[in-house]
Amino acid sequence: MLSLNELNFASLEEANAYYETQVLGAIEKALDNYGLTMKMVVFYQLEKEYEIKRDQIHTNMTSFVKMIDALVGFGAQNIHLAILRELGASTGIHDLDKYDLVSAMLEFHHAIQRQV
């Protein structure tokens, strides 16, 4: 179980907004490591193939992971880990990499919601 003891949110909406911001920020930063073209392709494919816009990724992590896996193949795990590292760096949670990407995001979301 993840701990975010230093965070307190006034409402569930505030907690969810924090989650959305942190997840999208981590994804953006992780994809930056692979270049602008890769980042553009990922977001284009996500919208074209899955009808998921950038600001909807946080509610569609399973589809996001499937798309990354299909697009990149064996290298997808490196992107998953890069996202988890970026999320850990921005939130101070450093044990996220013991989970797969979808499970880590669920754990992170639950940890945030416990801070309401």
Secondary structure, DSSP 8 states (H G I E B T S, - for coil): ----TT---SSHHHHHHHHHHHHHHHHHHHHHTT-HHHHHHHHHHHHHHH---GGGGGG-HHHHHHHHHHHHGGGHHHHHHHHHHHHHHHHS---GGGS-HHHHHHHHHHHHHTT-
